[in-house]
Amino acid sequence: MNDMTTFDIEKIRRDFPIFGTEVHGKPLIYLDSGASAQKPTVVLDAVQKAYAETYANVHRGVHFLSQSSTELYEASRETIRAHINAGSLDEVIFTKNATESINLVAASYGGANLQPGDEIILSYLEHHSNIVPWQLIAEKTGATVRAVPIDEHGEFMLESYLDMLGPKTKIVAVTHISNAIGTITPIRQIIDAAHDAGAVVLVDGSQAVPHLKVDMQEIGADFYVFTGHKVFGPTGIGVLYGKAELLAKMPPYQGGGDMINRVTFEKTTYAKGHSKFEAGTPPIVQAIGLGTAIDYINSIGLDKIGAHEQSLLAYATEQLSQINSVKIIGQAKHKASIISFTMEGVHPHDIGTIVDRSGVAIRVGHHCAQPLMDHFDVASTARASFALYNNRADVDALVASIKSVQEIFG
Amino acid sequence: MFDDLRELYQEVILDHSKHPRNFRHPEDANHEAHGYNPLCGDTVNVYLKMGHNGLIEDAAFEGKGCAISLASASMMTEIIKGKTEGEAKFIFDGFQKLVKGEDDDFDAGDDTERLMVLAGVKEFPMRVKCATLAWHAMTSAMDGSDEISTE
């Protein structure tokens, strides 16, 4: 299939100035968007403009710039609300990243609701940041962490999950898409089953939001988190979606700034809505940049982005499968555009170093998913992750650079 | 192919990584330490048999790692065997400067030439930890602490 039939890949590539740069004297082949995505000019301009023309602190000032800055910051919240179809603006909280969003829910919701003997269910697909915050709160509250296994293809094992659910289950925290191997989990079924068991669900959507349309009303998550930098926005900004009725009952996570209603030394009352969880000066410009990034992907269309990426994934899988020494780790039926692989007799770090000399940027290591690596009995893998700006030439460059790895290692 | 890659992945290094020397766990080792690189999850266990007068009578290792870390560990065990604790630490000090590109006049006596095959690492700063992991574990083993981490 020709890329041009779905969307104008060359135009999209021109939207990202980094593709004008060279690495080791070679054109950049960026296949590490799963770790962090590149930024389009519209986002860079929005950040520049926010600092250069409208910048002031938000919410408190009565002066013109504070008002402008507040309007842009809150407009971004509305952009994100609409994008994920949250019920209200109070359900969209700006944090500094997905990790902070998870820590917030673990500490606040978990801290207030978990009792000794309660269970938190995770899965073998989780990123460390959706494991460790739960272990921390489990230790504090006496709750237990359990993990749903995956099969040899890297599929979430729904049957085992259903068996694990029970009256002790209070929280289920699962990823929407595995950052390490690309598995798309059956999130709607996971959430429905958890609700039937009386548990609330947090979904780590960091890898999903750049690739799929996610609709809070449709999937029914209680909490959904993602980070800005993987969806072509700035670093230092994340989103926590939470159902209003749950957020209303949760204690504050951090104190100070906009989360305060009134302070006396005897008693402090807290702000309501999203403000309750936005302590201190928020990442104002980063939030504005994220809103612009969301507008950008919507201007192209996530359905088109998804189709383009699926076509690239199929092509890359086919090309890599033809190299004998390459073994693809994780071949779930529903997969995002992430390919994790190992090479016989070559450590992933050596692969990474060698392909980098051809200008090919991939991620090597355990991808902060060590339980998943343990499951496949590897210490680490090499991972190519594709985004909307990648094309078939990028896949070809990866394949050629892998051949140079073979050449060196014989 | 690129010269700096050829320099990094010399035949000697590939040979040591594919056939690491002293890759075993000696039963009579009296010092050992575990090395771990959280960046990649690689591990190494270094085993030493220290005799009287601080002489290293035997050195061996086991572990999982990239070509650079395995080759470096393999060469290290060959080089430090028969040396004193002080000599081994002196070589490591020079070796560390060599792979970090901080020492152009690397001198480890008779072992200089052998270790120079790892000098290519200095062009790859992200790989310095791979080259030094086993060496850090070796000094920890001598000092008695049993676990080191490169982070």
Interface residues (C-beta under 8 A of the other chain):
Chain A: H24 G345 V346 H347 P348 H349 D350 T353 I354 R357 V364 G365 H366 Q370 M373 A379 S380 S404 E407 I408 F409 G410
Chain B: M1 F2 D4 L5 R6 L8 Y9 L14 K18 L39 C40 G41 D42 T43 K64 G65 C66 A67 I68 F124 M126 R127 C130
